[in-house]
């Protein structure tokens, strides 16, 4: 297991926390390191989706149905458990704070598409799209058993994704009319296609990447860093109108540059205890993704009593920097404590 990519996964969980608890009225006025931090907020989705298909693409080529069944169970267990758990928790909290009230309709939306605002689990749209794209690529690779054709399929996915993303009338016509619960899980399939496609392309040359000489690996890491800095501070491609979010080539380039940087830096040369710490924390990245939103909302409202900000699209939580770090650490702690509950299921819902 690559230590660098595991370290990147840990960093990305901080970005996820920031994304839900940092809002700026005019991001265009950000300067210096704040610009990079603002990009980190939304880096997790492109990077996680690309990494997922980078590591699973060979399974698609093998066409192992037994693996697909295990994969779906692995993804569905936390998807269903946290939907039900958060529904019950919010129902209990609603006795003290009506803003936490939720209905059975909210639970059904969460179980159907992973996107119910009332349950503070809107981030589970990612699971929904991952489940769908996994099935699509697995079926396509099973039907077309040619390595060259699989590369063409990945390229086609990238082309389709960007073609739709950069056609604002098409995006609005297809998804603009949908409800909150449906628009983002369904529409973002086209935002995720390029990330999945590039993950598959990278997987096709993984052996060559792994066998690259140290000098080449260092050069690629430096190029990855350069690409990130270049795109963050001087966007190289026009950003399409945001209809469902995560559109645009710029986000893809930043994610791929970060992957190259962390993949090729020789983190395996770190002391053994550092590598063990990274691998230990990275086990709970999925759990942090699951628990941070509701945990942060409770801490925000009932522990620190921060004020909410009214925007054109409703109330939004705005927290200081130390709160992101505290919530990030607290989410890891909650996941670790849950994993200590006897039985393998407790581990599967946070690891």
ABEGO torsion letter per residue (X at the ends): XBAAAAAAAAAAAAAAAAAAABBBABAAABBEAAAAAAAAAAAAAAAAAAAAAAAAAAAAAAGBAAAAAAAAAAAAAAAAAAAAAAAAAAAAAAAABAAABBBAAAAAAAAAAGBBAAAGAAAAAAAAAAAAAAAAAAAAAAABBBAAAAAAAAAAAAAAAAAAAABAAAAAAAAAABBAAAAAAAAAAAAAAAAAAAAAAAAAAAAAAAABBAAAAAAAAAAAAAAAAAAAABBABBBBBBAAEGBEAAAAAAAAAAAAAAAABBAAABBAAAAAAAAAAAAAAAAAAAAAAAAAAAAAAAAAGBBBBBBAAEBBBBBBAAAAAAAAAAAAAAAAAAAABBEAAAAAAAX
